[in-house]
Amino acid sequence: MSGISEIRKRVEDFQDNLPDEIEDSVRNSNRSLQGEIQIQLYNNDSVVSKNLLDNIEVDERRRSDLLIHTGVTAPPWSRYVEYGTGQRARQDTQPGHKQYDSADPMPPYEPILRWIAGKNIVPTNYDTQSELARAIQRTLGELGQIPRPFMRTVWFDGSRGYKKIVRDAHDGMKRSLRHF
């Protein structure tokens, strides 16, 4: 009788520990993915300000008592950096993908001027930083923004992206099974 009780106890422990092992593995993988995406963003010179870099987060939502859903998120406007806009935008290879056009044909002037001032750019073809900001605003309005992918590059990389998350979840399950 004690053998059945021991088996029952091990099964209960396994049921309790399995979601935690998988959850911990996936959470750690997503935090690693978050760091890789931030590094990719920085290396692409995609960072206009720290605003985008600081807004790449691991989103964790508990769906039930057993499983937690996690993922790496970025603000909605980051898609313009990822895919570009206007004529310069690159179509995604996914079926049904729509090119992202700017909501306003003219991007806002103030953030461009702040970016120029923050980078301490000295205009060579313009008299002031304000004139340079207006020229950049006109160019972006007419031609769009060149894409600087940072999410897809990491996500589809087998050693850093979604395949790593699946491998890590699988490893968490194996660890839980070993304790069984």
HELIX and SHEET records of a PDB file:
HELIX    1   1 SER A    2  ASN A   43  1                                  42    
HELIX    2   2 LYS A   50  ASP A   54  1                                   5    
HELIX    3   3 SER A   78  TYR A   83  1                                   6    
HELIX    4   4 GLY A   86  ARG A   88  5                                   3    
HELIX    5   5 TYR A  109  GLY A  118  1                                  10    
HELIX    6   6 GLN A  129  LEU A  143  1                                  15    
HELIX    7   7 MET A  151  TRP A  155  1                                   5    
HELIX    8   8 TYR A  162  HIS A  179  1                                  18    
SHEET    1   A 2 GLU A  57  ARG A  62  0                                        
SHEET    2   A 2 ILE A  68  THR A  73 -1                                        
END                                                                             
